[in-house]
Amino acid sequence: MLTGFFLKLKQAKLPVSIKEYLTLLEAMHKKVIGPSIDEFYYLARAALVKDEANFDKFDRVFAEHFKGVESLLGTEVDIPLEWLLKQAELNLTPEEKAMVEALGGWDRLMEEFKKRLEEQKGRHQGGNKWIGTGGTSPYGAYGYNPEGIRIGQESSRNRSAVKVWDQREYRNLDGDVELGTRNIKVALRRLRKFAREGAPEELDLETTIDRTARNAGWLDLAMRPERHNAVKVLLFLDIGGSMDDHVKLCEELFSAAKTEFKHLEYFYFHNCLYDFVWKDNRRRHAERTRTADIMHKYGHDYKVIFVGDATMSPYEILQPGGSIEYHNEEAGAVWLRRLLEVYPKAVWLNPEPEQVWPYRQSIAIIREIFGGRMYATTLAGLEQAMRSLSK
């Protein structure tokens, strides 16, 4: 099993060596860890991964190779009752789901949540009132309600939660992904404005030949600044939640953008833009950049590209306090419109198929805010977006 894991890491182009693999085997032989898959994960990552930028690749290979493994070395593990109960997810037909009514708006939802926290005394499974698992209650995990608060659930299922009462960790996108196709780069090249700026570091061959010929054959070198794309881009990347389905596509786009644009600044956000963004997902709670500071720091000549599926509760865009992670004093729509006033050349790239856009209320709202400038993350969509930014 471990040899196969090591080979998969090599196939994923992680820079792991035999020496590091032997170090991992030695640590396991000396029983540095117990028979826990969680402990093995941290030991393997510490032994095999030398650069934090490769954590995401390592995590994906680890999840694929050890899927379903709960322990190592055949040690039996007692599975807590909660783990079994949470698998009893409620399966409703479309007709039954249509019968489940929303609780009655944002204020009512939050008011009822507070009351039930005070009243409930223990764990609850199923049903339509208490905070628990399964069932049709607006509060809890692994059930169904079109407008609820998700608590204690590993990932999104119906993507309609108004709040998520769990701290979640997001990973940085890998900016060094090797593209399987050059299509994205070709599409981004439509947004070009070449210029020669800076120190003369590049040989100007034509001028050198001309000067040398005019100088009776004595070599006269001519240098010039390097020619590069002078377009300036602000890239905002939605990360985490429903965007986990689109990590590979976003990494390809991110990698291509880093190659094509010399003047590129990027920031992460979750679902909707609010009063702060961040550069490093591992430190997003400690190192934040105020959105207002971005608008003051970068000039009006920057082009803005948002990348996100725009799939969220409408409250996250329109309601103060609508963010699923903290209480934002101003609605996301306010910040989006404020940014567009400073940077009128802006587009939104959506990795979700265009066929589902009419069925997502939040997508319609974002499209309206951007004046219809939302494009699919396809070759045709990228070309349309670049033409829009070039006008």
Secondary structure, 3 states (H helix, E strand, C coil): CHHHHHHHHHHCCCCCCHHHHHHHHHHHHCCCCCCEHHHHHHHHHHHHCCCHHHHHHHHHHHHHHCCCCCECCCCCCCCCHHHHHCCCCCCCCHHHHHHCCCCCCHHHHHHHHHHHHHHCCCCCECCCCCCEECCCCCEEECCCCCCCEECCCCCCCCCCCCEECCCCCCCCCCCCCCCCCCHHHHHHCCCCCEEEEEEEEEECHHHHHHHHHHCCCCCCCCEEEEEEECCEEEEEEECCHHHHHHHHHHHHHHHHHHHHCCEEEEEEECCCCCCEEECCHHHCCCCCEEHHHHHHHCCCCCEEEEECCCCCCCHHHHCCCCCCCCCCCCCHHHHHHHHHHHCCCEEEEECCCHHHHHHCHHHHHHHHHCCCCEEECCHHHHHHHHHHHHC
